Amino acid sequence: MEGLVFVNQHLHSNAFFNHLMKFITLLGDGGIVWIVLAVVLLFFKKTRFCGLTVIISLVIGYVLNDFVLKLIFSRPRPFSVHPEFVDFLEEMKLELPSGFSFPSGHAFSSFNCAVVMLLFHKRIGIFAIILAALISFSRIFFCVHYPTDVLAGMILGIVVAVVVSVSVMKIIKSFSSRKRLEIRR
């Protein structure tokens, strides 16, 4: 809780930074930035499997996070417990998010997709990890998540990304092996 109070009292004083954080947090809404990036990756043969894996991982992560974990933990959002955080959200013209707080869906989906990209294409992945970290921090910045919500979302997103990516890579490898055997015959 002290971290949110510190953010609320000390980091909201710069108008440019506030608007930059608003832009970054909106990129994560509904996973839109990750969906757009995945679709772009689908257009290129070299990144097609990465784009497909991002979409698969994002769907699995969304279902797990929003329909299982959030309902199990049912943690209220910080502004529900501390209404003083609502003022800044209203000042920035941001909608109050609905649903429960733990784990952070923005952090979950961001790190989920960014890690998939990192596993398939390092250069794209490094950019994606930086963006995921910024989106995740923005959720604490706007006091819509506790730091532990974001940390849990990051960890769970990474785990789902690795499991899905390894599974897809095994399927690709198996398919490639079968195809090579057919060609040899």
N, C-alpha and C positions, 0 to 999 in steps of 0.2 A: 504494500500500500504506500510506503514511503516514497518509492520510485515514482508512482503516479502523482503524488503530491508535489514532488520535486519538479517533474515535467510540467505540471499544471502551473506552478508558481514561477518557474525560471525559463522555460524554453518557448513560451508562447508570446514573447515580447517583440519578435522580429516579423514584420508583416510579410516580407518576401519569403522567409523560411516557412511561415504558416501556409502561404499559398502554394509553395513548392510541395510541402507535405500533403496538402489537400489533393493536388494533382496526382501525387504518387499513390495515395490511399485509394483514389478513384480508379486508378489503373488496375488495382486488385479486386475491385467490386465484381462479383459474379465470375471471377477468373478470366475476365475479358482479355487482358493482355496475353495470358497464357493460351487462350483459345486462338487468338489471332496469330500468335507466333507458331502454334502447332499447325494451323492451316497453311501458313507460309512455308513451313518446313515440308509439308506434304507435296508441294509443287516441284521440288527438286529431288532427282533420283538419289543423290548422295545423302540427303537428310530425310527421306521419306519414312524410313523405319523409326527414326527419332520422333517425327511428328505424330505418327500413329501411336507410338508408345506413350507420348505425352498425353494424348487424348484418352487412351485406355487408363492410364494412371490417374489422370484428373477425374474421370468418372468414378473409378473405384474409391479414390480419396474423398470425393464429395459425398458419396453414399455412406462411407464409413464415418466420416467426421460429422456430417449434418444429421444423419438419420440414426446413428448408433451412439457415438461418443457424447455428443452434446446432450442427448436425451438421458443418457446414463448419469452424467455428472450434474446436469441442470444448474450450473453455476450462473447466478445473475451477473449482468454486466456492471462494471464499476460505476457508471452513471446512475444505475438503478439504486445502488447502495449509497452513493455520494452525489446527490443532485447538483452540487456546485460544479461538477464537470460538464453539465449540460450547457451552461452558459457559453462556453467556448465553441462547442459544436454548433449551437444556434448562431453565434457570431460569424462562424465560418460557412454558414448556410449548408451544413451537412445534415443529412437525415440521421436520426437516431436508429442504429441497427436494431433489428428485432432478433428474437431468439436468444439462446444462451451463449455464454462467454467462453466456456472451456471445452475443447481447445480452439484456438483462433483459426477460423476457416481461411482467412487471408494468408496467414503464415503456413498453414497446412498445404494449401494449393500452390503457393509460391515456391516453397522449398521442394515440394513434390515434383513440380514441372522443371524447376531449375536443375535439380539433381539428375533427372532423366536426361536433360540436355547436356549436362556435364559428362555423364557416362558415355553418351554417344558421340559428342563433339565438344572437345575441351574448350575451344575458343568461344563458341556460342554459350557454353555452360558457364564460363567465368562471368560473362556479362549478365547472364540470367541469375547467378547467385547474388551478384551485387544488387540487382533489381529486387530479388526476393528479400534480401536483408532490409532494403529501404522500405518496401511495402510492409514488412513485418514490424519495423520500428514505428511506422506511421500509425499503426493500430494502438501502440502504447502512447504515442504523441497525442492522439486525440482522446485518450482515456476511455476507449471503448473496449479495451482488453487489459487485463492484468499482465505483467511481464511473464508470469508462469503460464498463462494461456498461450502466449506467443511462443515461449520455449517449447511447450508441449506440442503445439502445432508444427513447429520446425522439425522436431525430432520425429514425430509420427509421419510427416510428409516425406522426410528423408528415408525412413524405413519402407514406406509403401513404394517410393520411387525405386529403391534398390531391388525390392522383391519383384515388382512388375518388370523392371528393365532386365534383370537376370532371366526371368521367365521368357520374355520376348526374345532375348538373345539366344537362349537354348532352342526355342522353336525355330528361329531363323537358321541356326547352325544345323539342326536336325533336317530341316527342309533342304538346305544347301547340300548336305551330305547325300540325301536321297536323290536329289536332282543329278549330282555328279555320278552316282551309281547308274542311273538310267542312261546317261549320256555315254558312259563306257560300254554299255551292253550293245 
